Amino acid sequence: MAIALVLAGAVAALIFARNPEAALLALVAGVAAVLVMRHPSETVPAQAPGGREARDPVDDLIEALTDPILVLAGNHVVRANGAARALLGAHILGQDVRLALRHPDAARRLGESDDAGEREPVMLIGLGHREAHWQMQVAAIRHDRRLVHLVDRTRSAAAEKMRVDFVANASHELRTPLASLLGFIETLEDEAGADPALRARFLKVMAGEARRMQQLVADLMSLSRIEADKNRLPTEPLDLTAIARTTVDALRQSEPDRGADLVIECPHAVPPIAGDRAQMSQLLHNLIGNAMKYGRAGTPVTIRLAAADNGAVTLAVTDQGDGIAPEHLPRLTERFYRIDSGRSRALGGTGLGLAIVKHIVERHRGRLGIISTPGEGTVVTVNFPPSRAQPGVMS
């Protein structure tokens, strides 16, 4: 009856509470408390008739949880579920919990008195491995028993770090051209503004910096829109070959010298794909534009389209440039990652082009691949699934 009451109360808490994790901890702690009241001194399984070990319900309960759970008697571990044993090792049973966890923040929290009732969770950084973040919460049960609940926060911590780094990088990228603009304006306000030649040169530089800021803001807004739609599959049937030809024509007009090196190869008809027309055009502009910037002048930039038997479509953009060292390849799609910051800025890059490409490819449920040979060039490949894939909203 007592267990039933605890379960009923905890289920209600899970439904109505603002903090489901606290309610889950209350559920585990409440059931454990009832079981401890019934068996206050038991630390090993009892013997069932016939010499078999009786299964303790509390073991079944904590073993079913995917988060690491420890039950303490004093400071010693008397129970640990499979997740806890996998994280800390099977040897922790019977061990002092402070030695089992081997973390100063955990030892400090476990050494505090629980008279004050519920405490705020403690974040344990480096438990298990260097980048791990575990949130530890401790709840008193009865008869000197406590329950320790660990929740893996590694992914959320990594996401938060990415967010902080992104804001810092975006601020830096905007602040640099802004500082340059303000410096030139102040110079023009002084005596330098009276020299027509110097004024014209400064205004040209200022216009370039303003365009750089404009492109950066446009890329940031574009990235935000793509991320907002990332779970919604695009549904419009697209002729990728036609979009590629339109993109190439536009680039040939805007950059006639390098545009003359663009080559489209499409030996066979390519079936339509389900996509977002604006985003697909942006993807092609970014990939072909990068190949034009970083390929050697006078060498071809090849855009190849091919179809597989199942209707999947492959887009490959190849340049003949300096290539990319292997250690840089895994990070090329990170926001603001640059191999050569000076060269990238001089060529008008914002550091967001491939990050935008990656998010567009992910939204279209495609696969992005980059292969590069230093001294020879780079091939960027995008594989799109067949258009018969069911459109709709993905959870």
C-alpha positions as CSV (number, residue, x, y, z in Angstrom):
1,M,0.0,0.0,0.0
2,A,2.8,2.4,0.9
3,I,4.6,1.8,-2.4
4,A,1.3,2.3,-4.3
5,L,0.8,5.7,-2.6
6,V,4.3,6.8,-3.4
7,L,3.9,5.8,-7.0
8,A,0.6,7.6,-7.3
9,G,2.1,10.8,-5.8
10,A,5.2,10.6,-8.0
11,V,3.2,10.0,-11.2
12,A,1.0,13.1,-10.4
13,A,4.2,15.1,-9.8
14,L,5.6,13.9,-13.2
15,I,2.4,15.1,-14.9
16,F,2.0,18.5,-13.1
17,A,5.5,19.4,-12.0
18,R,7.6,22.0,-13.8
19,N,10.7,19.9,-13.1
20,P,10.2,16.3,-14.3
21,E,13.7,15.3,-13.2
22,A,13.0,16.3,-9.6
23,A,9.8,14.3,-9.8
24,L,11.6,11.3,-11.1
25,L,14.2,11.6,-8.3
26,A,11.3,11.8,-5.8
27,L,9.7,8.7,-7.3
28,V,12.9,6.7,-6.9
29,A,13.7,8.1,-3.5
30,G,10.1,7.5,-2.3
31,V,10.0,3.9,-3.3
32,A,13.5,3.3,-1.9
33,A,12.4,4.9,1.4
34,V,9.4,2.6,1.7
35,L,11.6,-0.4,1.0
36,V,14.2,0.7,3.4
37,M,11.6,1.1,6.1
38,R,10.5,-2.4,5.5
39,H,14.1,-3.7,5.4
40,P,16.2,-1.1,7.1
41,S,19.3,-3.2,7.7
42,E,19.4,-5.2,4.5
43,T,22.3,-4.6,2.2
44,V,22.4,-8.0,0.4
45,P,19.6,-10.0,-1.2
46,A,17.6,-12.3,1.1
47,Q,17.3,-16.0,0.5
48,A,14.0,-17.2,-1.0
49,P,12.7,-20.7,-0.3
50,G,14.8,-23.4,-2.0
51,G,18.0,-21.5,-1.6
52,R,17.4,-19.0,-4.4
53,E,18.1,-15.3,-3.9
54,A,15.0,-13.2,-3.7
55,R,15.0,-10.2,-6.0
56,D,14.6,-6.9,-4.2
57,P,12.1,-4.6,-5.8
58,V,14.3,-1.6,-5.4
59,D,17.0,-3.3,-7.5
60,D,14.5,-3.9,-10.3
61,L,13.4,-0.2,-10.0
62,I,16.9,1.4,-10.3
63,E,18.1,-1.2,-12.8
64,A,15.3,-0.2,-15.2
65,L,16.6,3.5,-15.2
66,T,19.0,4.5,-17.9
67,D,20.6,7.2,-15.7
68,P,23.3,6.1,-13.2
69,I,21.7,5.5,-9.7
70,L,23.5,4.8,-6.4
71,V,22.0,3.9,-3.0
72,L,24.2,4.8,-0.1
73,A,24.3,3.6,3.5
74,G,26.2,6.4,5.2
75,N,28.9,7.1,2.7
76,H,29.1,3.5,1.3
77,V,27.6,2.3,-1.9
78,V,25.1,-0.5,-1.2
79,R,23.4,-0.5,-4.5
80,A,24.3,0.6,-8.0
81,N,22.4,0.0,-11.2
82,G,23.9,-1.1,-14.5
83,A,24.4,2.5,-15.8
84,A,26.3,3.4,-12.6
85,R,28.5,0.3,-12.8
86,A,29.3,1.0,-16.5
87,L,30.3,4.6,-15.7
88,L,32.2,4.0,-12.4
89,G,33.1,0.3,-12.4
90,A,31.6,-2.7,-10.7
91,H,34.1,-2.4,-7.8
92,I,32.2,0.6,-6.4
93,L,29.8,-1.7,-4.5
94,G,30.8,-1.5,-0.8
95,Q,33.2,1.4,-1.5
96,D,33.1,4.9,0.0
97,V,31.1,6.9,-2.6
98,R,33.7,9.7,-2.5
99,L,36.3,7.3,-3.7
100,A,34.0,5.8,-6.2
101,L,33.2,9.2,-7.8
102,R,36.7,10.7,-7.2
103,H,35.5,14.2,-7.9
104,P,36.1,17.1,-5.5
105,D,32.6,18.7,-6.1
106,A,30.9,15.4,-5.5
107,A,32.9,14.8,-2.3
108,R,32.0,18.3,-1.0
109,R,28.3,17.8,-1.7
110,L,28.1,14.3,-0.2
111,G,29.9,15.6,2.9
112,E,27.2,18.2,3.5
113,S,24.3,17.7,5.9
114,D,20.9,17.1,4.4
115,D,19.1,18.8,7.2
116,A,18.3,21.7,4.9
117,G,16.2,19.4,2.7
118,E,16.5,19.4,-1.1
119,R,19.7,20.9,-2.5
120,E,20.5,22.3,-5.9
121,P,22.1,19.8,-8.3
122,V,25.9,19.8,-8.6
123,M,27.7,19.7,-12.0
124,L,30.5,17.2,-12.2
125,I,32.9,18.1,-15.0
126,G,35.3,15.4,-16.2
127,L,33.6,12.4,-14.6
128,G,34.3,9.4,-16.8
129,H,36.2,11.4,-19.4
130,R,37.6,14.9,-19.8
131,E,34.7,16.5,-21.7
132,A,31.9,14.8,-19.7
133,H,29.4,16.9,-17.8
134,W,27.2,15.0,-15.2
135,Q,24.6,16.6,-13.0
136,M,24.5,15.0,-9.6
137,Q,21.5,15.2,-7.3
138,V,21.3,13.7,-3.8
139,A,18.1,12.8,-1.9
140,A,17.8,11.6,1.6
141,I,15.7,8.4,2.0
142,R,15.5,6.9,5.6
143,H,17.8,5.2,8.1
144,D,20.9,7.0,7.0
145,R,20.3,6.1,3.4
146,R,20.7,8.4,0.4
147,L,20.1,8.2,-3.3
148,V,22.5,9.6,-5.8
149,H,21.1,10.4,-9.3
150,L,23.5,11.3,-12.2
151,V,22.2,12.8,-15.4
152,D,24.4,13.1,-18.5
153,R,24.6,16.8,-19.6
154,T,27.5,16.4,-22.0
155,R,25.5,17.1,-25.1
156,S,23.7,20.2,-23.7
157,A,27.1,21.5,-22.3
158,A,28.6,21.1,-25.8
159,A,25.7,22.8,-27.4
160,E,25.9,25.7,-25.0
161,K,29.7,26.0,-25.7
162,M,28.9,26.1,-29.4
163,R,26.3,28.8,-28.8
164,V,28.7,30.9,-26.7
165,D,31.5,30.5,-29.3
166,F,29.1,31.4,-32.1
167,V,28.0,34.6,-30.4
168,A,31.6,35.6,-29.6
169,N,32.8,34.9,-33.2
170,A,29.8,36.7,-34.7
171,S,30.5,39.7,-32.5
172,H,34.2,39.7,-33.5
173,E,33.4,39.3,-37.2
174,L,31.0,42.3,-37.1
175,R,33.2,44.4,-34.8
176,T,36.3,44.2,-37.1
177,P,34.8,45.9,-40.2
178,L,32.8,48.3,-38.0
179,A,36.0,49.4,-36.3
180,S,37.6,49.9,-39.8
181,L,34.7,52.0,-41.0
182,L,34.8,54.2,-37.9
183,G,38.5,54.7,-38.3
184,F,38.2,55.8,-41.9
185,I,35.3,58.1,-41.2
186,E,37.3,59.8,-38.5
187,T,40.2,60.2,-40.9
188,L,38.0,61.7,-43.6
189,E,36.6,64.1,-41.0
190,D,40.1,65.4,-40.5
191,E,42.5,66.9,-43.1
192,A,42.6,63.7,-45.2
193,G,39.1,64.4,-46.4
194,A,40.3,67.4,-48.4
195,D,42.4,65.2,-50.7
196,P,40.2,63.9,-53.5
197,A,42.4,60.9,-54.4
198,L,42.8,59.9,-50.8
199,R,39.1,60.3,-50.1
200,A,38.2,58.2,-53.1
201,R,40.5,55.4,-52.0
202,F,39.2,55.5,-48.4
203,L,35.6,55.4,-49.6
204,K,36.3,52.4,-51.8
205,V,37.7,50.6,-48.7
206,M,34.8,51.6,-46.6
207,A,32.3,50.4,-49.2
208,G,34.1,47.0,-49.2
209,E,33.9,46.8,-45.4
210,A,30.2,47.7,-45.5
211,R,29.5,45.0,-48.1
212,R,31.4,42.5,-45.9
213,M,29.2,43.4,-43.0
214,Q,26.1,43.2,-45.2
215,Q,27.1,39.7,-46.4
216,L,27.9,38.5,-42.9
217,V,24.5,39.7,-41.6
218,A,22.8,38.0,-44.6
219,D,24.6,34.7,-43.9
220,L,23.7,34.9,-40.2
221,M,20.0,35.4,-41.0
222,S,20.1,32.7,-43.6
223,L,21.7,30.2,-41.1
224,S,19.0,31.1,-38.6
225,R,16.2,30.5,-41.1
226,I,17.7,27.1,-42.2
227,E,18.0,26.0,-38.6
228,A,14.4,27.0,-37.9
229,D,13.2,24.8,-40.7
230,K,15.6,21.9,-40.2
231,N,12.9,19.4,-39.1
232,R,10.6,20.2,-42.0
233,L,11.3,18.3,-45.2
234,P,11.1,20.4,-48.3
235,T,8.4,19.2,-50.8
236,E,8.9,21.1,-54.0
237,P,10.1,19.0,-57.0
238,L,13.3,20.6,-58.3
239,D,15.3,20.2,-61.5
240,L,18.8,20.4,-60.0
241,T,20.4,20.6,-63.4
242,A,18.4,23.7,-64.3
243,I,19.2,25.4,-61.0
244,A,22.9,24.6,-61.5
245,R,22.9,26.1,-65.0
246,T,21.1,29.3,-63.8
247,T,23.7,29.6,-61.0
248,V,26.6,29.2,-63.4
249,D,25.1,31.8,-65.8
250,A,24.8,34.3,-62.9
251,L,28.4,33.7,-61.7
252,R,29.7,34.0,-65.3
253,Q,28.1,37.5,-65.5
254,S,29.2,38.6,-62.0
255,E,32.8,37.3,-62.3
256,P,33.5,37.0,-66.1
257,D,37.2,36.2,-65.7
258,R,36.8,33.2,-63.4
259,G,33.3,32.4,-64.6
260,A,34.8,31.4,-68.0
261,D,36.4,28.4,-66.2
262,L,33.1,26.9,-65.0
263,V,32.1,23.6,-66.6
264,I,28.9,21.7,-66.2
265,E,28.9,17.9,-66.8
266,C,25.6,16.1,-66.9
267,P,26.0,13.1,-69.2
268,H,22.5,11.7,-68.4
269,A,19.1,13.0,-67.4
270,V,18.8,13.7,-63.7
271,P,15.5,13.0,-62.0
272,P,13.9,15.8,-59.9
273,I,14.6,16.0,-56.1
274,A,12.3,17.2,-53.4
275,G,13.8,20.4,-52.2
276,D,13.7,24.1,-51.3
277,R,14.5,26.2,-54.4
278,A,16.0,29.2,-52.6
279,Q,18.2,27.0,-50.4
280,M,19.3,24.8,-53.3
281,S,20.4,27.9,-55.2
282,Q,22.3,29.1,-52.1
283,L,24.0,25.8,-51.7
284,L,25.2,25.9,-55.4
285,H,26.3,29.5,-55.1
286,N,28.3,28.7,-52.0
287,L,30.0,25.5,-53.3
288,I,30.8,26.9,-56.8
289,G,31.8,30.3,-55.3
290,N,34.3,28.6,-53.0
291,A,35.7,26.5,-55.8
292,M,36.2,29.7,-57.9
293,K,37.9,31.5,-55.0
294,Y,40.3,28.8,-53.9
295,G,40.9,27.1,-57.2
296,R,43.9,28.4,-59.2
297,A,43.0,31.0,-61.8
298,G,42.7,29.6,-65.3
299,T,41.9,26.0,-64.1
300,P,38.5,24.5,-64.5
301,V,35.8,24.3,-61.9
302,T,33.7,21.3,-62.7
303,I,30.0,20.9,-61.6
304,R,29.0,17.3,-62.2
305,L,25.5,15.9,-61.8
306,A,24.7,12.2,-61.9
307,A,21.8,9.9,-60.9
308,A,21.8,6.5,-59.3
309,D,19.5,3.6,-60.3
310,N,17.3,4.2,-57.3
311,G,16.7,7.9,-58.2
312,A,19.3,9.4,-55.8
313,V,21.1,12.4,-57.2
314,T,24.8,13.3,-56.7
315,L,26.2,16.8,-57.1
316,A,30.0,17.1,-57.2
317,V,32.0,20.4,-57.4
318,T,35.7,20.0,-58.2
319,D,38.4,22.6,-58.2
320,Q,42.1,22.5,-59.0
321,G,43.6,24.6,-56.2
322,D,46.0,24.3,-53.3
323,G,43.9,21.6,-51.6
324,I,43.3,21.2,-47.9
325,A,45.4,19.4,-45.3
326,P,43.7,16.3,-43.8
327,E,43.6,17.8,-40.2
328,H,41.4,20.6,-41.4
329,L,38.7,18.5,-43.2
330,P,36.6,17.5,-40.1
331,R,36.2,21.2,-39.1
332,L,35.5,22.8,-42.4
333,T,31.7,23.0,-41.8
334,E,32.1,24.6,-38.3
335,R,30.9,28.2,-38.1
336,F,33.7,30.8,-38.7
337,Y,36.3,28.1,-39.1
338,R,39.0,29.2,-41.5
339,I,42.2,27.6,-42.6
340,D,43.8,30.9,-43.5
341,S,41.8,33.8,-41.9
342,G,43.7,36.5,-43.8
343,R,43.2,34.9,-47.2
344,S,39.5,34.1,-46.5
345,R,38.7,37.7,-45.5
346,A,40.7,39.1,-48.5
347,L,38.5,36.9,-50.8
348,G,35.3,38.1,-49.2
349,G,34.6,35.0,-47.2
350,T,32.5,35.2,-44.0
351,G,33.4,31.8,-42.6
352,L,29.8,30.6,-42.7
353,G,29.5,29.3,-46.3
354,L,30.1,25.6,-45.6
355,A,28.2,25.8,-42.3
356,I,25.2,26.9,-44.4
357,V,25.8,24.2,-46.9
358,K,25.9,21.6,-44.2
359,H,22.6,22.7,-42.7
360,I,20.9,22.8,-46.1
361,V,22.1,19.3,-46.9
362,E,20.9,18.0,-43.5
363,R,17.5,19.6,-44.0
364,H,17.2,17.8,-47.4
365,R,18.3,14.5,-45.6
366,G,21.4,14.3,-47.9
367,R,25.0,13.5,-47.2
368,L,28.0,15.9,-47.5
369,G,31.5,14.7,-48.3
370,I,34.7,16.6,-48.8
371,I,37.8,15.0,-50.3
372,S,41.0,17.1,-50.9
373,T,44.6,16.4,-51.9
374,P,47.1,19.1,-51.0
375,G,48.6,20.6,-54.2
376,E,45.9,19.1,-56.4
377,G,42.5,20.4,-55.4
378,T,39.2,19.6,-53.6
379,V,36.0,17.7,-54.4
380,V,32.8,18.5,-52.5
381,T,30.1,15.9,-53.0
382,V,26.4,16.1,-52.0
383,N,24.2,13.0,-52.2
384,F,20.4,13.7,-52.3
385,P,17.9,10.9,-51.6
386,P,15.3,9.9,-54.2
387,S,12.4,12.3,-54.5
388,R,9.9,9.5,-53.6
389,A,11.0,9.9,-50.0
390,Q,7.9,10.8,-48.0
391,P,7.7,14.6,-47.4
392,G,6.4,16.0,-44.2
393,V,7.3,17.2,-40.8
394,M,10.0,15.3,-39.0
395,S,10.0,15.1,-35.2
